[in-house]
Amino acid sequence: MATAPWTTEKPTALLVLADGTVIEGRGLGATGSTVAEVCFNTSLTGYQEIMTDPSYAGQIVTFTFPHIGNVGTNEEDIEDLNPAARAGAVGAVFKAAITDPSNYRAHAHFDQWLKRRGIIAISGVDTRALTAAIRRNGAPNAAIAYSPDGKFDVEDLKRQAAAWSGLVGLDLAKEVTSGQTSSWNETPWAWNEGYGEQDAPTMHVVAVDYGVKRNILRLLAGLGAKVTVVPATTSADDILAMQPDGVFLSNGPGDPEATGEYAVPVIQNLLKTDLPIFGICLGHQMLALAVGGKTEKMHQGHHGANHPVKDHTTGKVEIVSMNHGFAVDSKSLPEGIEETHISLFDGSNCGLAITGKPVFSVQHHPEASPGPQDSHYLFRRFANLIRARRGEPALAER
């Protein structure tokens, strides 16, 4: 009896690094090609929130956890304000193929969802080896391509990857921000109940949208805030005309110095008032630039829901969700600026506060989408600054 000939599966997707390295795999999601920076994320869960986080614009996410997609997708676990705009990661790298969904909340297969979002993905990759290479050499620029027939112009993909300018100097906030001012009243998700609605607000917060996540707005609303979301380029005069009780500076993608060209003067004008201000991620970096600090590109960045951060104001260590490729240079912070949080992975800056002003910010994503809820207290800390300004008693932070 004749044996079947040895067959090799033809790759239908490629990840081509700027140094010419070609990684083969099986294609998933949308067909076509794109160029972006490759990072790795160490989260075990929350892949849908990760892929829809606008802070990942211009990036391809390598998941270190091997089984991604097996709980499917739904319409609740998205983070960008306008799904039609597809703000978020442009590519994904997986170890294992996506299995059929196995979760009572699943509405669709992850592969179908990737296709609808226009996200190109590759599976069958040794993600541990790729992660080790990123840790050793830094986050590379790359081209990712998916072609069902397995036909690629590899040399052209190499040229595209090598020619892409990268994230340094790139203002992506203007590409993911809201197109117009809007109101937000949805409150956090509850088991078997879904999301609630804030119908009796006790304070007004203006959120400057550099790429804001939905769960951040939900936590603000859940503490009693009427939230007004404004585009990233909104002037200080327009913000103050809304008579807010506090201002929130959101997360977002890209090089903070590029976004700072228009955002820093606005924040500096807001700092002339006594309004409470709270910043997260890019908002933290914008605040640092506004007070005279500097930012720098990181070697590999911080991406995951299991990063240890120490809060110097309490002496406690919390496990947080991180997503940033730039960091505030703590040595550049001027006198009168307190470093409140640091990463216990590398000692990098993760928070600041202005002495004598109701103003603070953190680098991590305390809204926990995805990730632990250790840092939810920061939203109550912000609410307490607003309450103190109005002579009201403080809420318990924890």
Secondary structure, DSSP 8 states (H G I E B T S, - for coil): ------------EEEEETTS-EEEEEEEES-EEEEEEEEEE--SS-HHHHHT-GGGTTEEEEESSS--STT-B-SSS--SS-GGG--S-SEEE-SS-------TT--B-HHHHHHHHT-EEEES--HHHHHHHHHHH---EEEEEE-TT----HHHHHHHHHH---STT---HHHHS-SS-EEE-EEEEETTTEEEE--S-SEEEEEEESS--HHHHHHHHHTTEEEEEEETT--HHHHHHT--SEEEE----S-HHHHHHHHHHHHHHHTTS---EEEETHHHHHHHHHTT-EEEEEEEEEEEEEEEEEETTTTEEEEEEEEEEEEEEGGG--TTEEEEEEETTT--EEEEEETTSSEEEESSBTT-SSS-STTTHHHHHHHHHHHHHTT-------
